[in-house]
Amino acid sequence: MSAVAIIPARFAAVRFPGKPLANRTGKPMIQHVVEQAARARRVSRVIVATDDTRIAEAVRGFGGEAIMTRADHASGTDRIAEVAGTLRDEIVLNVQGDEPEMDPENIDRLVELMDSNAEVDIGTVACPFPADRGASGPGSPGDPNCVKVVLDGCGRALYFSRALIPFPREGGGQASPASDWLLHLGLYGFRRESLLDLSRLKPTALEQTEKLEQLRWLYHGHEVFVAIGRRPSAGIDTPEDYEAFVARYRAGKSTVDS
């Protein structure tokens, strides 16, 4: 079974306004994301969901598909739910619009998880932290900008947190390799009807505390299954992140197209 990948994209990001259209590689960033998603074997269609005509025109300009949505959505999940309501695809993927180096293999592993198990209504992806990152510092398990996830014995998420979970009582985790922790990647898969149900749930205190939408689903009793990805990718949150990506791309060290 194949899936439709929907990429929510908005222009007014607080830390990096206009980042989907940032273009210092010869392509707008959103084009890199679309092309990476299209390389996944299990994806039959890639759609950019946006409320900004500039983004929609740019996507159509490079031959991509864009659908205009309402401007009042509180989250990317709500935005893709609006688009999914017009589609017939059973599996709908939420692909982050700010990860131009996303690994298409991670998408395929998520779709394969959902295709092989009819019980999976919500799926996501996590990877062990790279062993060379250490336990603290930017990009490490101790970094609150890196979301961690812990699983049960059946591969379902028990909890997602910006805190260090699990927390090793002895030594505070400093002596443990980074690969002992799972880094949650911002890639989700939904059965279409489940996605529409999730979009009607009210926010919860846990979600608002951690600023993690997926905690709303756990709070309301939904199971989130987790596929183990091949490798993580660096998201673009700030202009500095983008410049680092541009430098890797120009030096031939980016994971784009690999």
Secondary structure by P-SEA (a helix, b strand, c coil): cbbbbbbbbbccccccccccccccccccaaaaaaaaaaacccccbbbbbbccaaaaaaaaaabbbbbbbbcccccaaaaaaaaaaacccccccccccccccccaaaaaaaaaaaaacccccccccccccccccccccccccccccbbbbbbcccccccccccccccccccccccccccccbbbbccbbbbcaaaaaaaaaccccccccccccaaaaaaaabbbbbbbbccbbbbbbccaaaaaaaaaaaaaccccccc
